[in-house]
Amino acid sequence: MALTSEQLRIACEVVGAAPTVRDAAALWRARHPEVRAIVVDALDMRGETPALQLGARNVYLAASQGHCWHVTARPEEATVLILTQS
């Protein structure tokens, strides 16, 4: 399932407004259970380019075709939001 521009807009709102990134992930999961949201340490994403930057919070897009995950800049192939906070 691809992420739509509407979902990216909502992700921006949710992640930017939630008290914590864990709260943002929970809110996202409640609204869009078909798209995973995970929270990782910002150091885990060093060297990657976020799809969205919201102050100290970043949103990365990821995709999987089986076992392995990869970060992508293409919403049309993304199936996961990865959230971090520095």
Buried (B, 14 or more C-beta within 10 A) or exposed (E): EEBEEEBBEBBBEBBEEBEEBEBBBBBBBEBBEEBBBBBEEBEEBEEBEBBBEBEEBBBBBBBEEEEEBEBBEEBEBBBBBBBBBE
